[in-house]
Amino acid sequence: MISCSDLRQKLALLQAQALEFHKEFAKLQPLEHVQVLEQMDVIKKLFRQMTKGIKELKDAMWDLKIMEPEKNRLREFFGQEINVPPLPAEITPERLKDWQEKGLELHYLPPENMTQEREIAGWKKPDYKYINPSKLPPDATKLPGCWVLVDSRQKPEYQSGDQMYVNDFLGPVLQELRNKGLIEKFRHPQSRFYISPRELEKPEVIAAIAKAYGLKPEQLSLQREIEFNVLGNLHHPEWGMPPSNCSEWFSDLYDAGRRRLCGGYSINGGLAYVGWYDPDDRYVGIGCRFLGRFSS
């Protein structure tokens, strides 16, 4: 991350270049025509330097507007300084604008191991009373240590399968996947409900969802349980609060892959709730949320 001192140095350099530009421009007034042409070369060089400096400063400020709030929120949650790396080069202002229009947010998940033994003030940690922790994958409690693209939508209130995620940009994609027979048909073809984890893991489904996100298929998957939990604690506590009384599927391969986890059920613990079902099961009360990941 660019530091405040680096920004001050860039600004000081721009100020010095602007002053020099003003001085050189003032010299033009008493000069003859030939001398003016010669002096213009100096002024053009200064102008190019200033333009480059302004662009570098704007680029640095754009990164900082995203990274500084992230760093502050992580410090507040973990109670210590968390290193937040610069945004990957593939993240640009243009892509960010497109993601924001779709209800997607950029956040950083540090490489922290969120074990049950950790004591973090205010953390609604996962409650494993409905599962056997020994059947979790070895890395189930580890955060990825990368920037992630998060679907910020609230889970809807359960209405016997008629509930829908608001302004869902994935709706048309899911309808097309149902039309192709890649996921089971449902009375609401654009719904995120009544889809099994096995269907959501199909390469064709992942590719279609990734395209809607503007990502490569290898960058996208269902959220993991610990990612949902920590992102909810950090940025979206409403995911675990009424009226959001639906659950969501997670990608964790529970019980050696024979089961899949789900969670977020507000009536039974909200962000802390963790349950499991068969990967071929479909329910009108369990939806889905995908997460994009960027290499550092």
N, C-alpha and C positions, 0 to 999 in steps of 0.2 A: 504494500500500500504506500502511496506517495505521502510523505510527511508534510506537516504544516510548514516546517523550515524550508523544505524543497519548494513548496508553493510560493513562499515569501521570496526565495531567491529568483524564481522565474518571473515574479511580478517586478522585482527590483531591476532585473535585466530588461524587461519590457519598458519600464520607466526611463532607464538610461538610453535605450534605443530611441524612444520617442523624443527625448531631449536632444539627442544628436541629430535626429531627423529635422527637428525645428530649427536648429542652428544652421544646418546645411541649406535648408530651404530659405532662410533669411539672407544667406550669402548671394542668392540669385538676383536680388533687387538691383545692385549697382553694376552687375557684370554685363559684358558685351555678349552678343549672340553666340559666338564660338565658345566663350567661357561657360555660358549657361549650359550648352550641350555637354561639355566635359563634366560639369558639376552634376548634371542629371544622372550620370552613370553612378556616382556616389550615392545619390538619393535613392535611385532604384534598388541598389544593393541593400541599403538600410531598410527600405520598405519591405523587401523580400524577407529579411531577417525578422522584422516585426510581425509580418503575417505568419511566419512559421512559429514564432513564439506565442502568438495569440492562439493558434490552433493547438499547440502543445498544452497551453494553460487550460483551454476549454476541455480538452480530452481528460486532463488530470482532474478537473473539477467534476466532470460527469461521473468518473469512477468514484470519486470521493463522496458524492451525494448518495451512492448506494452503499458503499462500504462503511462509512462512519456510523450511520444508524444501526447497521448490522453488528458492528463491533460493540457499540454501546449496549444493545439489547443482550448480547451474549455475556458481556461483563456483568450486567444486572442479574441475569439468570444463574450463571455459574459462580458468581461471587469472586471472580478473578479475571485477569486479562486473558483474552483468547486471541491468538494470532489469526487474522483474517487476510488471506492472500488476495492479490489483485484479481480482477475479473479475467477469465479466459479471453483470449483475443477474438474468439468467435462470437462473443456477446457484444453487440453494437447497439447504439441508440435506436436504430431503425427496428431491430428485432425486439428490443425491449418494448417499444411502442405497440407492436403487433401483439406481443404476449399480454400486455396490460389490457388491450381491447378484448382479449379472450378471458380475462379474469385470472391470469397467471402471474405469479410473483417470483422474484429471485430472492433466495435466501442462502445462507452458508451454514452447513452442518459440520462442526469441527470433528476431528477424529477422536472423540471421547467414548469411553466404554461406560455405558449407562447401566451398571450392575445394580441389583437390588440393595447392595450394601452401601451405595453412595448416599450421602445425606446432602441434599440440595434444598434450601429453604423454598417452600412453595411448590415444589415439584410434585405433580400428580403422577407418580410413577406407576408403571404397569402392575396390575394386580393379577397374580398367577394362580389364584385359588381355583379357577375352572380348568386349568391345564396342568400338565406335568413339566416343570422347567427342564428336567433332564432330557426331554424329547425335543427341545428347541435346537436349531442349528447352532454350531459353536460360536458364530459371529452375531447371534441374534441381538445382542445388547450393544453392538458397536455401531457408532455413527460413521458415515462414509468419508468424512473429511474432504468435502468438495462443495462447490456451488450447486444448488438444485433449483429446478423450476417447479413451482408448487401451484396446484389448482386451489385457489383461495375460497371456493364456493362453500357455503354452509350446507351441511346435510339437511335434507328436508324433513318435515314432520310426517310420520308414518300415516298413510291413508289407504291401507289394504292394497298396496301396490299401485295406486293412482298417483302417488307423490312423484314429483320430478325435481331435479336440480334446476335452479333458476338460470335463465339465459345460457343454456348449456350448448357450447359450441361443438360438443361431441355428438349431439343429438342426430344430425344428418349422417354422421359417420356410422353410428350404431345402427341406424335404420338401414343403411346400405349393407352392412355386415349381416343383418338379419335377412335381408332380401337374398343375399348370396348363400344363405344357409350356414354361415360360419359361426353364428350364435343363434340360440333358440329364439323362435318367434314369440312375441309377447303382444298383449293387447295395446300396449303403448310402444310402438316400434322404436321411438327415440329415447326410451328410458334406460338408465344405467342399472336398473334392477332386473331381477330374474335372469342373471347371467352367471354362469359357473366360473370358478377360478381356472378350470381347465380350458374353457373357451377363451378367457381373457389372456391366456398364455400362448395361444396359437400364434405362430410367426406372422400369418396374414393379418391377424387382428392387431398385433403389436405394430406392424408396419403401417396400417391405416391410421391408428391412433397417433403414432409418431409423426406421420405426415401432417396431421392436423395441428400438432404442437410445433411443427417446423424443426423437428429433430431427426436424427438417424435412429433406426430401430434399436441399435445397441445402447442408445442413451436412455431408453425408456423402459419402465416396468411398473407394475403395481407398486404402491408404497409398501415398505416394510413396517411391521408393527412399531418398532422403536422410532422410526422416522415420523410416522403419524403422531405418536405420543409426544415427541420432543417439539415438532413443529407446532402442534396444538398448544403445548405449554408456552412456547416462545411467542407465537404470533396469532393463534386462532383458538383461544379457549372455548369459543362458541361451538366448536366441533363436538364437544362433549357435554353441552348444556341443552336443556329443553328450550324450544320444542324439537330439537334435533334428536329424535328417538329412533333413528335407523342405525344400522351398523354398516361397516365397509369391509371388503375383502383386503387381506394383506398377502404379500408374495412369499412370506416365510414358509419354508418346507418343513412343516411340523410332523413329528413322528416318522422321521426318515422319508418324508415326502408323501406319506399315505394320507395326510390331512393338510388343510390350509387354515391359517388363523384369520380371525375377523375381530373387529372391535369398534369402540366409539359409542356403544349403546348407552344413551344418557340416563335411562331409567336404572341401569345396573352398573354405574361407576363412570360412565362417560369416557374421558381420555384414558382412564385406568383399566377399563374393561377389556379383557382378552378372552376370546372363546375359540372353538375350532369346529370345522365341519369337513365332510368329504369334498375333494376337489371337483367332483362332478355334480355337487348339489347346487340347486338354484333356489333362491328365496325372493319373495316380493318385498322383503324388509332389509335386504343386504345389497348395498350399492357398491360402487368402485371409484377409486381416485388414482390417477397415475402420477408418477414422479419422474421428471427429467434430471439427468445427472451430467455434470460437465467435468472433464478431466482437468486437474490443476496444472 
